Amino acid sequence: MAVDVKLGSTFEAVIPKLLFQARIPTAMVGAFRNYYVASAEGRRFLFYSPIEGSGTSQITPITVVLNWTAGLKR
């Protein structure tokens, strides 16, 4: 949402307007804290969105291995 505001001796704001629509998969709700991130300059947004027609409705877990180089010495 975006709101035009006027700053001065009083604060004035108009009715919020929709900037864009983003489809967040229902499988993502509660899975991640952020579904999007703003770019450094604040002019763009990056959204997580599955590829259309991919048929992936579930989040695929990943495995992160820490200190994996220690296993190479065996």
PQR file with spaces between the fields and no chain letter, atoms N, CA, C, O and H, PARSE charges and radii, in Angstrom:
ATOM       1  N    MET     1       0.836   -1.160    0.000 -0.4000 1.5000
ATOM       2  CA   MET     1       0.000    0.000    0.000 -0.0000 2.0000
ATOM       3  C    MET     1       0.890    1.235    0.000  0.5500 1.7000
ATOM       4  O    MET     1       2.013    1.219    0.505 -0.5500 1.4000
ATOM       5  N    ALA     2       0.360    2.298   -0.577 -0.4000 1.5000
ATOM       6  CA   ALA     2       1.073    3.567   -0.593 -0.0000 2.0000
ATOM       7  C    ALA     2       0.097    4.670   -0.212  0.5500 1.7000
ATOM       8  O    ALA     2      -1.095    4.597   -0.512 -0.5500 1.4000
ATOM       9  H    ALA     2      -0.552    2.311   -0.988  0.4000 1.0000
ATOM      10  N    VAL     3       0.615    5.677    0.444 -0.4000 1.5000
ATOM      11  CA   VAL     3      -0.207    6.805    0.867 -0.0000 2.0000
ATOM      12  C    VAL     3       0.543    8.089    0.553  0.5500 1.7000
ATOM      13  O    VAL     3       1.703    8.251    0.932 -0.5500 1.4000
ATOM      14  H    VAL     3       1.583    5.736    0.688  0.4000 1.0000
ATOM      15  N    ASP     4      -0.120    8.992   -0.135 -0.4000 1.5000
ATOM      16  CA   ASP     4       0.443   10.317   -0.342 -0.0000 2.0000
ATOM      17  C    ASP     4       0.218   11.120    0.927  0.5500 1.7000
ATOM      18  O    ASP     4      -0.886   11.137    1.473 -0.5500 1.4000
ATOM      19  H    ASP     4      -1.063    8.862   -0.442  0.4000 1.0000
ATOM      20  N    VAL     5       1.269   11.788    1.395 -0.4000 1.5000
ATOM      21  CA   VAL     5       1.166   12.597    2.608 -0.0000 2.0000
ATOM      22  C    VAL     5       1.698   13.993    2.353  0.5500 1.7000
ATOM      23  O    VAL     5       2.545   14.199    1.484 -0.5500 1.4000
ATOM      24  H    VAL     5       2.165   11.775    0.952  0.4000 1.0000
ATOM      25  N    LYS     6       1.193   14.948    3.119 -0.4000 1.5000
ATOM      26  CA   LYS     6       1.688   16.323    3.108 -0.0000 2.0000
ATOM      27  C    LYS     6       2.123   16.657    4.528  0.5500 1.7000
ATOM      28  O    LYS     6       1.355   16.518    5.479 -0.5500 1.4000
ATOM      29  H    LYS     6       0.505   14.780    3.825  0.4000 1.0000
ATOM      30  N    LEU     7       3.361   17.095    4.651 -0.4000 1.5000
ATOM      31  CA   LEU     7       3.875   17.491    5.944 -0.0000 2.0000
ATOM      32  C    LEU     7       3.888   19.007    6.017  0.5500 1.7000
ATOM      33  O    LEU     7       4.244   19.682    5.050 -0.5500 1.4000
ATOM      34  H    LEU     7       3.985   17.208    3.878  0.4000 1.0000
ATOM      35  N    GLY     8       3.513   19.521    7.128 -0.4000 1.5000
ATOM      36  CA   GLY     8       3.485   20.966    7.354 -0.0000 2.0000
ATOM      37  C    GLY     8       3.068   21.205    8.776  0.5500 1.7000
ATOM      38  O    GLY     8       3.461   20.471    9.683 -0.5500 1.4000
ATOM      39  H    GLY     8       3.224   18.973    7.913  0.4000 1.0000
ATOM      40  N    SER     9       2.268   22.235    8.976 -0.4000 1.5000
ATOM      41  CA   SER     9       1.788   22.490   10.331 -0.0000 2.0000
ATOM      42  C    SER     9       0.817   21.408   10.783  0.5500 1.7000
ATOM      43  O    SER     9       0.629   21.181   11.978 -0.5500 1.4000
ATOM      44  H    SER     9       1.948   22.831    8.239  0.4000 1.0000
ATOM      45  N    THR    10       0.200   20.742    9.802 -0.4000 1.5000
ATOM      46  CA   THR    10      -0.668   19.590   10.094 -0.0000 2.0000
ATOM      47  C    THR    10      -0.262   18.433    9.207  0.5500 1.7000
ATOM      48  O    THR    10       0.369   18.620    8.167 -0.5500 1.4000
ATOM      49  H    THR    10       0.352   20.927    8.831  0.4000 1.0000
ATOM      50  N    PHE    11      -0.623   17.255    9.622 -0.4000 1.5000
ATOM      51  CA   PHE    11      -0.329   16.045    8.844 -0.0000 2.0000
ATOM      52  C    PHE    11      -1.560   15.711    8.024  0.5500 1.7000
ATOM      53  O    PHE    11      -2.661   15.602    8.565 -0.5500 1.4000
ATOM      54  H    PHE    11      -1.135   17.103   10.467  0.4000 1.0000
ATOM      55  N    GLU    12      -1.380   15.548    6.721 -0.4000 1.5000
ATOM      56  CA   GLU    12      -2.485   15.176    5.839 -0.0000 2.0000
ATOM      57  C    GLU    12      -2.113   13.929    5.066  0.5500 1.7000
ATOM      58  O    GLU    12      -1.001   13.815    4.550 -0.5500 1.4000
ATOM      59  H    GLU    12      -0.486   15.636    6.281  0.4000 1.0000
ATOM      60  N    ALA    13      -3.055   12.988    4.988 -0.4000 1.5000
ATOM      61  CA   ALA    13      -2.841   11.756    4.229 -0.0000 2.0000
ATOM      62  C    ALA    13      -4.120   11.427    3.473  0.5500 1.7000
ATOM      63  O    ALA    13      -5.225   11.680    3.951 -0.5500 1.4000
ATOM      64  H    ALA    13      -3.958   13.081    5.407  0.4000 1.0000
ATOM      65  N    VAL    14      -3.952   10.863    2.295 -0.4000 1.5000
ATOM      66  CA   VAL    14      -5.117   10.462    1.502 -0.0000 2.0000
ATOM      67  C    VAL    14      -5.365    8.969    1.716  0.5500 1.7000
ATOM      68  O    VAL    14      -4.632    8.305    2.449 -0.5500 1.4000
ATOM      69  H    VAL    14      -3.054   10.657    1.906  0.4000 1.0000
ATOM      70  N    ILE    15      -6.382    8.469    1.082 -0.4000 1.5000
ATOM      71  CA   ILE    15      -6.721    7.046    1.202 -0.0000 2.0000
ATOM      72  C    ILE    15      -5.596    6.207    0.595  0.5500 1.7000
ATOM      73  O    ILE    15      -5.123    6.521   -0.497 -0.5500 1.4000
ATOM      74  H    ILE    15      -6.977    9.008    0.486  0.4000 1.0000
ATOM      75  N    PRO    16      -5.161    5.151    1.275 -0.5600 1.5000
ATOM      76  CA   PRO    16      -4.103    4.284    0.739  0.2800 2.0000
ATOM      77  C    PRO    16      -4.514    3.658   -0.593  0.5500 1.7000
ATOM      78  O    PRO    16      -5.689    3.379   -0.828 -0.5500 1.4000
ATOM      79  N    LYS    17      -3.525    3.445   -1.456 -0.4000 1.5000
ATOM      80  CA   LYS    17      -3.799    2.788   -2.742 -0.0000 2.0000
ATOM      81  C    LYS    17      -2.866    1.587   -2.891  0.5500 1.7000
ATOM      82  O    LYS    17      -1.749    1.575   -2.374 -0.5500 1.4000
ATOM      83  H    LYS    17      -2.570    3.672   -1.265  0.4000 1.0000
ATOM      84  N    LEU    18      -3.345    0.601   -3.598 -0.4000 1.5000
ATOM      85  CA   LEU    18      -2.597   -0.632   -3.827 -0.0000 2.0000
ATOM      86  C    LEU    18      -1.480   -0.381   -4.826  0.5500 1.7000
ATOM      87  O    LEU    18      -1.721    0.156   -5.908 -0.5500 1.4000
ATOM      88  H    LEU    18      -4.252    0.610   -4.018  0.4000 1.0000
ATOM      89  N    LEU    19      -0.250   -0.768   -4.470 -0.4000 1.5000
ATOM      90  CA   LEU    19       0.889   -0.625   -5.381 -0.0000 2.0000
ATOM      91  C    LEU    19       0.958   -1.785   -6.358  0.5500 1.7000
ATOM      92  O    LEU    19       1.152   -1.583   -7.557 -0.5500 1.4000
ATOM      93  H    LEU    19      -0.055   -1.205   -3.591  0.4000 1.0000
ATOM      94  N    PHE    20       0.800   -3.006   -5.847 -0.4000 1.5000
ATOM      95  CA   PHE    20       0.865   -4.214   -6.657 -0.0000 2.0000
ATOM      96  C    PHE    20       0.257   -5.345   -5.864  0.5500 1.7000
ATOM      97  O    PHE    20       0.040   -5.226   -4.658 -0.5500 1.4000
ATOM      98  H    PHE    20       0.643   -3.171   -4.873  0.4000 1.0000
ATOM      99  N    GLN    21      -0.018   -6.453   -6.547 -0.4000 1.5000
ATOM     100  CA   GLN    21      -0.516   -7.641   -5.880 -0.0000 2.0000
ATOM     101  C    GLN    21       0.573   -8.697   -5.905  0.5500 1.7000
ATOM     102  O    GLN    21       1.256   -8.876   -6.913 -0.5500 1.4000
ATOM     103  H    GLN    21       0.159   -6.550   -7.527  0.4000 1.0000
ATOM     104  N    ALA    22       0.727   -9.388   -4.801 -0.4000 1.5000
ATOM     105  CA   ALA    22       1.711  -10.465   -4.709 -0.0000 2.0000
ATOM     106  C    ALA    22       0.980  -11.704   -4.228  0.5500 1.7000
ATOM     107  O    ALA    22       0.210  -11.658   -3.269 -0.5500 1.4000
ATOM     108  H    ALA    22       0.172   -9.243   -3.983  0.4000 1.0000
ATOM     109  N    ARG    23       1.233  -12.813   -4.909 -0.4000 1.5000
ATOM     110  CA   ARG    23       0.613  -14.073   -4.501 -0.0000 2.0000
ATOM     111  C    ARG    23       1.600  -14.843   -3.645  0.5500 1.7000
ATOM     112  O    ARG    23       2.656  -15.261   -4.120 -0.5500 1.4000
ATOM     113  H    ARG    23       1.858  -12.851   -5.688  0.4000 1.0000
ATOM     114  N    ILE    24       1.251  -15.027   -2.383 -0.4000 1.5000
ATOM     115  CA   ILE    24       2.090  -15.789   -1.464 -0.0000 2.0000
ATOM     116  C    ILE    24       1.433  -17.148   -1.289  0.5500 1.7000
ATOM     117  O    ILE    24       0.288  -17.217   -0.842 -0.5500 1.4000
ATOM     118  H    ILE    24       0.394  -14.687   -1.997  0.4000 1.0000
ATOM     119  N    PRO    25       2.125  -18.231   -1.627 -0.5600 1.5000
ATOM     120  CA   PRO    25       1.532  -19.563   -1.510  0.2800 2.0000
ATOM     121  C    PRO    25       1.094  -19.855   -0.082  0.5500 1.7000
ATOM     122  O    PRO    25       1.766  -19.461    0.871 -0.5500 1.4000
ATOM     123  N    THR    26      -0.028  -20.542    0.067 -0.4000 1.5000
ATOM     124  CA   THR    26      -0.535  -20.849    1.402 -0.0000 2.0000
ATOM     125  C    THR    26       0.437  -21.735    2.169  0.5500 1.7000
ATOM     126  O    THR    26       0.444  -21.709    3.400 -0.5500 1.4000
ATOM     127  H    THR    26      -0.574  -20.861   -0.707  0.4000 1.0000
ATOM     128  N    ALA    27       1.250  -22.511    1.481 -0.4000 1.5000
ATOM     129  CA   ALA    27       2.250  -23.347    2.157 -0.0000 2.0000
ATOM     130  C    ALA    27       3.306  -22.490    2.840  0.5500 1.7000
ATOM     131  O    ALA    27       3.988  -22.961    3.749 -0.5500 1.4000
ATOM     132  H    ALA    27       1.244  -22.532    0.481  0.4000 1.0000
ATOM     133  N    MET    28       3.449  -21.246    2.418 -0.4000 1.5000
ATOM     134  CA   MET    28       4.460  -20.360    2.985 -0.0000 2.0000
ATOM     135  C    MET    28       3.979  -19.681    4.261  0.5500 1.7000
ATOM     136  O    MET    28       4.800  -19.243    5.066 -0.5500 1.4000
ATOM     137  H    MET    28       2.894  -20.863    1.679  0.4000 1.0000
ATOM     138  N    VAL    29       2.678  -19.584    4.461 -0.4000 1.5000
ATOM     139  CA   VAL    29       2.157  -18.852    5.603 -0.0000 2.0000
ATOM     140  C    VAL    29       2.680  -19.490    6.885  0.5500 1.7000
ATOM     141  O    VAL    29       2.452  -20.673    7.137 -0.5500 1.4000
ATOM     142  H    VAL    29       2.011  -19.940    3.807  0.4000 1.0000
ATOM     143  N    GLY    30       3.358  -18.723    7.666 -0.4000 1.5000
ATOM     144  CA   GLY    30       3.927  -19.204    8.919 -0.0000 2.0000
ATOM     145  C    GLY    30       5.268  -19.897    8.757  0.5500 1.7000
ATOM     146  O    GLY    30       5.946  -20.147    9.754 -0.5500 1.4000
ATOM     147  H    GLY    30       3.543  -17.761    7.461  0.4000 1.0000
ATOM     148  N    ALA    31       5.674  -20.213    7.537 -0.4000 1.5000
ATOM     149  CA   ALA    31       6.934  -20.917    7.324 -0.0000 2.0000
ATOM     150  C    ALA    31       8.134  -19.972    7.384  0.5500 1.7000
ATOM     151  O    ALA    31       9.205  -20.339    7.869 -0.5500 1.4000
ATOM     152  H    ALA    31       5.123  -20.010    6.727  0.4000 1.0000
ATOM     153  N    PHE    32       7.942  -18.778    6.893 -0.4000 1.5000
ATOM     154  CA   PHE    32       9.012  -17.789    6.866 -0.0000 2.0000
ATOM     155  C    PHE    32       8.520  -16.490    7.483  0.5500 1.7000
ATOM     156  O    PHE    32       7.328  -16.185    7.454 -0.5500 1.4000
ATOM     157  H    PHE    32       7.073  -18.480    6.499  0.4000 1.0000
ATOM     158  N    ARG    33       9.438  -15.744    8.032 -0.4000 1.5000
ATOM     159  CA   ARG    33       9.068  -14.461    8.618 -0.0000 2.0000
ATOM     160  C    ARG    33       8.788  -13.433    7.529  0.5500 1.7000
ATOM     161  O    ARG    33       7.806  -12.694    7.605 -0.5500 1.4000
ATOM     162  H    ARG    33      10.406  -15.993    8.056  0.4000 1.0000
ATOM     163  N    ASN    34       9.644  -13.387    6.520 -0.4000 1.5000
ATOM     164  CA   ASN    34       9.477  -12.411    5.442 -0.0000 2.0000
ATOM     165  C    ASN    34       9.229  -13.115    4.118  0.5500 1.7000
ATOM     166  O    ASN    34       9.928  -14.064    3.763 -0.5500 1.4000
ATOM     167  H    ASN    34      10.441  -13.987    6.458  0.4000 1.0000
ATOM     168  N    TYR    35       8.249  -12.650    3.412 -0.4000 1.5000
ATOM     169  CA   TYR    35       7.943  -13.174    2.085 -0.0000 2.0000
ATOM     170  C    TYR    35       8.535  -12.270    1.010  0.5500 1.7000
ATOM     171  O    TYR    35       8.519  -12.608   -0.174 -0.5500 1.4000
ATOM     172  H    TYR    35       7.681  -11.879    3.701  0.4000 1.0000
ATOM     173  N    TYR    36       9.053  -11.128    1.426 -0.4000 1.5000
ATOM     174  CA   TYR    36       9.617  -10.176    0.485 -0.0000 2.0000
ATOM     175  C    TYR    36      10.734   -9.398    1.155  0.5500 1.7000
ATOM     176  O    TYR    36      10.885   -9.422    2.377 -0.5500 1.4000
ATOM     177  H    TYR    36       9.065  -10.854    2.388  0.4000 1.0000
ATOM     178  N    VAL    37      11.517   -8.702    0.331 -0.4000 1.5000
ATOM     179  CA   VAL    37      12.567   -7.822    0.834 -0.0000 2.0000
ATOM     180  C    VAL    37      12.653   -6.626   -0.106  0.5500 1.7000
ATOM     181  O    VAL    37      12.494   -6.770   -1.318 -0.5500 1.4000
ATOM     182  H    VAL    37      11.395   -8.682   -0.662  0.4000 1.0000
ATOM     183  N    ALA    38      12.901   -5.462    0.448 -0.4000 1.5000
ATOM     184  CA   ALA    38      13.068   -4.258   -0.365 -0.0000 2.0000
ATOM     185  C    ALA    38      14.527   -4.158   -0.797  0.5500 1.7000
ATOM     186  O    ALA    38      15.433   -4.549   -0.061 -0.5500 1.4000
ATOM     187  H    ALA    38      13.029   -5.345    1.433  0.4000 1.0000
ATOM     188  N    SER    39      14.742   -3.631   -1.998 -0.4000 1.5000
ATOM     189  CA   SER    39      16.115   -3.449   -2.469 -0.0000 2.0000
ATOM     190  C    SER    39      16.787   -2.347   -1.657  0.5500 1.7000
ATOM     191  O    SER    39      16.112   -1.575   -0.975 -0.5500 1.4000
ATOM     192  H    SER    39      14.007   -3.314   -2.597  0.4000 1.0000
ATOM     193  N    ALA    40      18.099   -2.276   -1.728 -0.4000 1.5000
ATOM     194  CA   ALA    40      18.869   -1.320   -0.927 -0.0000 2.0000
ATOM     195  C    ALA    40      18.451    0.122   -1.195  0.5500 1.7000
ATOM     196  O    ALA    40      18.400    0.941   -0.277 -0.5500 1.4000
ATOM     197  H    ALA    40      18.646   -2.903   -2.281  0.4000 1.0000
ATOM     198  N    GLU    41      18.154    0.429   -2.457 -0.4000 1.5000
ATOM     199  CA   GLU    41      17.776    1.806   -2.784 -0.0000 2.0000
ATOM     200  C    GLU    41      16.291    2.074   -2.547  0.5500 1.7000
ATOM     201  O    GLU    41      15.838    3.211   -2.674 -0.5500 1.4000
ATOM     202  H    GLU    41      18.195   -0.236   -3.203  0.4000 1.0000
ATOM     203  N    GLY    42      15.531    1.029   -2.203 -0.4000 1.5000
ATOM     204  CA   GLY    42      14.114    1.185   -1.878 -0.0000 2.0000
ATOM     205  C    GLY    42      13.197    1.377   -3.070  0.5500 1.7000
ATOM     206  O    GLY    42      12.068    1.844   -2.914 -0.5500 1.4000
ATOM     207  H    GLY    42      15.899    0.105   -2.100  0.4000 1.0000
ATOM     208  N    ARG    43      13.663    1.026   -4.256 -0.4000 1.5000
ATOM     209  CA   ARG    43      12.843    1.230   -5.460 -0.0000 2.0000
ATOM     210  C    ARG    43      12.220   -0.055   -5.982  0.5500 1.7000
ATOM     211  O    ARG    43      11.351   -0.014   -6.853 -0.5500 1.4000
ATOM     212  H    ARG    43      14.579    0.646   -4.383  0.4000 1.0000
ATOM     213  N    ARG    44      12.664   -1.216   -5.448 -0.4000 1.5000
ATOM     214  CA   ARG    44      12.143   -2.494   -5.923 -0.0000 2.0000
ATOM     215  C    ARG    44      11.891   -3.415   -4.748  0.5500 1.7000
ATOM     216  O    ARG    44      12.432   -3.218   -3.660 -0.5500 1.4000
ATOM     217  H    ARG    44      13.370   -1.250   -4.741  0.4000 1.0000
ATOM     218  N    PHE    45      11.051   -4.437   -4.981 -0.4000 1.5000
ATOM     219  CA   PHE    45      10.790   -5.478   -3.998 -0.0000 2.0000
ATOM     220  C    PHE    45      11.096   -6.825   -4.628  0.5500 1.7000
ATOM     221  O    PHE    45      10.834   -7.032   -5.813 -0.5500 1.4000
ATOM     222  H    PHE    45      10.612   -4.597   -5.865  0.4000 1.0000
ATOM     223  N    LEU    46      11.643   -7.732   -3.852 -0.4000 1.5000
ATOM     224  CA   LEU    46      11.892   -9.096   -4.298 -0.0000 2.0000
ATOM     225  C    LEU    46      10.972  -10.005   -3.499  0.5500 1.7000
ATOM     226  O    LEU    46      11.000  -10.008   -2.269 -0.5500 1.4000
ATOM     227  H    LEU    46      11.855   -7.564   -2.890  0.4000 1.0000
ATOM     228  N    PHE    47      10.147  -10.783   -4.218 -0.4000 1.5000
ATOM     229  CA   PHE    47       9.180  -11.667   -3.591 -0.0000 2.0000
ATOM     230  C    PHE    47       9.542  -13.115   -3.845  0.5500 1.7000
ATOM     231  O    PHE    47      10.069  -13.452   -4.905 -0.5500 1.4000
ATOM     232  H    PHE    47      10.124  -10.780   -5.218  0.4000 1.0000
ATOM     233  N    TYR    48       9.260  -13.976   -2.872 -0.4000 1.5000
ATOM     234  CA   TYR    48       9.322  -15.408   -3.111 -0.0000 2.0000
ATOM     235  C    TYR    48       8.045  -15.776   -3.825  0.5500 1.7000
ATOM     236  O    TYR    48       6.954  -15.447   -3.357 -0.5500 1.4000
ATOM     237  H    TYR    48       8.832  -13.702   -2.011  0.4000 1.0000
ATOM     238  N    SER    49       8.162  -16.449   -4.942 -0.4000 1.5000
ATOM     239  CA   SER    49       6.990  -16.873   -5.689 -0.0000 2.0000
ATOM     240  C    SER    49       7.353  -18.116   -6.494  0.5500 1.7000
ATOM     241  O    SER    49       8.320  -18.091   -7.255 -0.5500 1.4000
ATOM     242  H    SER    49       9.047  -16.716   -5.321  0.4000 1.0000
ATOM     243  N    PRO    50       6.596  -19.206   -6.340 -0.5600 1.5000
ATOM     244  CA   PRO    50       6.899  -20.405   -7.131  0.2800 2.0000
ATOM     245  C    PRO    50       6.600  -20.166   -8.609  0.5500 1.7000
ATOM     246  O    PRO    50       5.813  -19.287   -8.959 -0.5500 1.4000
ATOM     247  N    ILE    51       7.228  -20.948   -9.461 -0.4000 1.5000
ATOM     248  CA   ILE    51       7.024  -20.844  -10.907 -0.0000 2.0000
ATOM     249  C    ILE    51       5.632  -21.353  -11.241  0.5500 1.7000
ATOM     250  O    ILE    51       5.208  -22.397  -10.744 -0.5500 1.4000
ATOM     251  H    ILE    51       7.868  -21.662   -9.177  0.4000 1.0000
ATOM     252  N    GLU    52       4.925  -20.616  -12.082 -0.4000 1.5000
ATOM     253  CA   GLU    52       3.580  -21.011  -12.498 -0.0000 2.0000
ATOM     254  C    GLU    52       3.592  -22.408  -13.100  0.5500 1.7000
ATOM     255  O    GLU    52       4.432  -22.728  -13.940 -0.5500 1.4000
ATOM     256  H    GLU    52       5.269  -19.768  -12.486  0.4000 1.0000
ATOM     257  N    GLY    53       2.659  -23.226  -12.665 -0.4000 1.5000
ATOM     258  CA   GLY    53       2.507  -24.562  -13.230 -0.0000 2.0000
ATOM     259  C    GLY    53       3.544  -25.564  -12.759  0.5500 1.7000
ATOM     260  O    GLY    53       3.615  -26.671  -13.294 -0.5500 1.4000
ATOM     261  H    GLY    53       1.976  -22.966  -11.983  0.4000 1.0000
ATOM     262  N    SER    54       4.347  -25.203  -11.772 -0.4000 1.5000
ATOM     263  CA   SER    54       5.381  -26.131  -11.324 -0.0000 2.0000
ATOM     264  C    SER    54       4.802  -27.256  -10.478  0.5500 1.7000
ATOM     265  O    SER    54       5.433  -28.298  -10.300 -0.5500 1.4000
ATOM     266  H    SER    54       4.289  -24.304  -11.338  0.4000 1.0000
ATOM     267  N    GLY    55       3.582  -27.036   -9.951 -0.4000 1.5000
ATOM     268  CA   GLY    55       2.933  -28.075   -9.171 -0.0000 2.0000
ATOM     269  C    GLY    55       3.508  -28.248   -7.785  0.5500 1.7000
ATOM     270  O    GLY    55       3.153  -29.198   -7.087 -0.5500 1.4000
ATOM     271  H    GLY    55       3.070  -26.189  -10.095  0.4000 1.0000
ATOM     272  N    THR    56       4.383  -27.358   -7.370 -0.4000 1.5000
ATOM     273  CA   THR    56       4.960  -27.466   -6.035 -0.0000 2.0000
ATOM     274  C    THR    56       4.099  -26.692   -5.055  0.5500 1.7000
ATOM     275  O    THR    56       4.092  -25.461   -5.059 -0.5500 1.4000
ATOM     276  H    THR    56       4.671  -26.586   -7.937  0.4000 1.0000
ATOM     277  N    SER    57       3.384  -27.409   -4.229 -0.4000 1.5000
ATOM     278  CA   SER    57       2.554  -26.754   -3.231 -0.0000 2.0000
ATOM     279  C    SER    57       3.155  -26.891   -1.845  0.5500 1.7000
ATOM     280  O    SER    57       2.693  -26.250   -0.901 -0.5500 1.4000
ATOM     281  H    SER    57       3.390  -28.409   -4.227  0.4000 1.0000
ATOM     282  N    GLN    58       4.175  -27.716   -1.714 -0.4000 1.5000
ATOM     283  CA   GLN    58       4.827  -27.913   -0.431 -0.0000 2.0000
ATOM     284  C    GLN    58       6.218  -27.299   -0.464  0.5500 1.7000
ATOM     285  O    GLN    58       6.846  -27.205   -1.518 -0.5500 1.4000
ATOM     286  H    GLN    58       4.550  -28.238   -2.481  0.4000 1.0000
ATOM     287  N    ILE    59       6.678  -26.893    0.682 -0.4000 1.5000
ATOM     288  CA   ILE    59       8.033  -26.367    0.797 -0.0000 2.0000
ATOM     289  C    ILE    59       8.979  -27.542    0.976  0.5500 1.7000
ATOM     290  O    ILE    59       8.797  -28.357    1.880 -0.5500 1.4000
ATOM     291  H    ILE    59       6.167  -26.970    1.538  0.4000 1.0000
ATOM     292  N    THR    60       9.983  -27.634    0.125 -0.4000 1.5000
ATOM     293  CA   THR    60      10.945  -28.714    0.200 -0.0000 2.0000
ATOM     294  C    THR    60      12.021  -28.351    1.216  0.5500 1.7000
ATOM     295  O    THR    60      12.676  -27.318    1.074 -0.5500 1.4000
ATOM     296  H    THR    60      10.131  -26.972   -0.610  0.4000 1.0000
ATOM     297  N    PRO    61      12.213  -29.179    2.236 -0.5600 1.5000
ATOM     298  CA   PRO    61      13.237  -28.853    3.233  0.2800 2.0000
ATOM     299  C    PRO    61      14.639  -29.014    2.659  0.5500 1.7000
ATOM     300  O    PRO    61      14.857  -29.797    1.734 -0.5500 1.4000
ATOM     301  N    ILE    62      15.575  -28.274    3.211 -0.4000 1.5000
ATOM     302  CA   ILE    62      16.976  -28.402    2.827 -0.0000 2.0000
ATOM     303  C    ILE    62      17.773  -28.794    4.065  0.5500 1.7000
ATOM     304  O    ILE    62      17.326  -28.583    5.192 -0.5500 1.4000
ATOM     305  H    ILE    62      15.398  -27.638    3.962  0.4000 1.0000
ATOM     306  N    THR    63      18.936  -29.358    3.853 -0.4000 1.5000
ATOM     307  CA   THR    63      19.824  -29.727    4.946 -0.0000 2.0000
ATOM     308  C    THR    63      21.066  -28.865    4.856  0.5500 1.7000
ATOM     309  O    THR    63      21.707  -28.796    3.808 -0.5500 1.4000
ATOM     310  H    THR    63      19.299  -29.530    2.937  0.4000 1.0000
ATOM     311  N    VAL    64      21.405  -28.212    5.947 -0.4000 1.5000
ATOM     312  CA   VAL    64      22.606  -27.384    6.014 -0.0000 2.0000
ATOM     313  C    VAL    64      23.616  -28.124    6.878  0.5500 1.7000
ATOM     314  O    VAL    64      23.330  -28.449    8.030 -0.5500 1.4000
ATOM     315  H    VAL    64      20.884  -28.268    6.798  0.4000 1.0000
ATOM     316  N    VAL    65      24.789  -28.389    6.331 -0.4000 1.5000
ATOM     317  CA   VAL    65      25.831  -29.106    7.059 -0.0000 2.0000
ATOM     318  C    VAL    65      26.884  -28.105    7.487  0.5500 1.7000
ATOM     319  O    VAL    65      27.515  -27.449    6.659 -0.5500 1.4000
ATOM     320  H    VAL    65      25.021  -28.125    5.395  0.4000 1.0000
ATOM     321  N    LEU    66      27.063  -27.998    8.795 -0.4000 1.5000
ATOM     322  CA   LEU    66      28.077  -27.101    9.334 -0.0000 2.0000
ATOM     323  C    LEU    66      29.361  -27.886    9.595  0.5500 1.7000
ATOM     324  O    LEU    66      29.319  -29.073    9.918 -0.5500 1.4000
ATOM     325  H    LEU    66      26.550  -28.530    9.468  0.4000 1.0000
ATOM     326  N    ASN    67      30.471  -27.226    9.453 -0.4000 1.5000
ATOM     327  CA   ASN    67      31.785  -27.819    9.711 -0.0000 2.0000
ATOM     328  C    ASN    67      32.005  -29.080    8.866  0.5500 1.7000
ATOM     329  O    ASN    67      32.545  -30.072    9.355 -0.5500 1.4000
ATOM     330  H    ASN    67      30.505  -26.262    9.190  0.4000 1.0000
ATOM     331  N    TRP    68      31.593  -29.035    7.623 -0.4000 1.5000
ATOM     332  CA   TRP    68      31.675  -30.205    6.763 -0.0000 2.0000
ATOM     333  C    TRP    68      33.108  -30.583    6.418  0.5500 1.7000
ATOM     334  O    TRP    68      33.375  -31.728    6.052 -0.5500 1.4000
ATOM     335  H    TRP    68      31.154  -28.229    7.226  0.4000 1.0000
ATOM     336  N    THR    69      34.030  -29.635    6.531 -0.4000 1.5000
ATOM     337  CA   THR    69      35.427  -29.951    6.223 -0.0000 2.0000
ATOM     338  C    THR    69      36.035  -30.895    7.233  0.5500 1.7000
ATOM     339  O    THR    69      36.985  -31.607    6.905 -0.5500 1.4000
ATOM     340  H    THR    69      33.812  -28.705    6.828  0.4000 1.0000
ATOM     341  N    ALA    70      35.516  -30.928    8.460 -0.4000 1.5000
ATOM     342  CA   ALA    70      36.020  -31.847    9.473 -0.0000 2.0000
ATOM     343  C    ALA    70      35.774  -33.294    9.063  0.5500 1.7000
ATOM     344  O    ALA    70      36.554  -34.171    9.434 -0.5500 1.4000
ATOM     345  H    ALA    70      34.745  -30.350    8.726  0.4000 1.0000
ATOM     346  N    GLY    71      34.736  -33.561    8.325 -0.4000 1.5000
ATOM     347  CA   GLY    71      34.444  -34.910    7.849 -0.0000 2.0000
ATOM     348  C    GLY    71      35.375  -35.364    6.758  0.5500 1.7000
ATOM     349  O    GLY    71      35.464  -36.567    6.513 -0.5500 1.4000
ATOM     350  H    GLY    71      34.103  -32.848    8.024  0.4000 1.0000
ATOM     351  N    LEU    72      36.080  -34.468    6.084 -0.4000 1.5000
ATOM     352  CA   LEU    72      37.000  -34.829    5.013 -0.0000 2.0000
ATOM     353  C    LEU    72      38.288  -35.438    5.547  0.5500 1.7000
ATOM     354  O    LEU    72      38.961  -36.174    4.825 -0.5500 1.4000
ATOM     355  H    LEU    72      36.008  -33.491    6.283  0.4000 1.0000
ATOM     356  N    LYS    73      38.639  -35.155    6.772 -0.4000 1.5000
ATOM     357  CA   LYS    73      39.909  -35.617    7.347 -0.0000 2.0000
ATOM     358  C    LYS    73      39.848  -37.059    7.790  0.5500 1.7000
ATOM     359  O    LYS    73      40.877  -37.623    8.160 -0.5500 1.4000
ATOM     360  H    LYS    73      38.092  -34.557    7.358  0.4000 1.0000
ATOM     361  N    ARG    74      38.682  -37.678    7.766 -0.4000 1.5000
ATOM     362  CA   ARG    74      38.547  -39.059    8.244 -0.0000 2.0000
ATOM     363  C    ARG    74      39.049  -40.053    7.254  0.5500 1.7000
ATOM     364  O    ARG    74      39.004  -41.256    7.509 -0.5500 1.4000
ATOM     365  H    ARG    74      37.846  -37.220    7.465  0.4000 1.0000
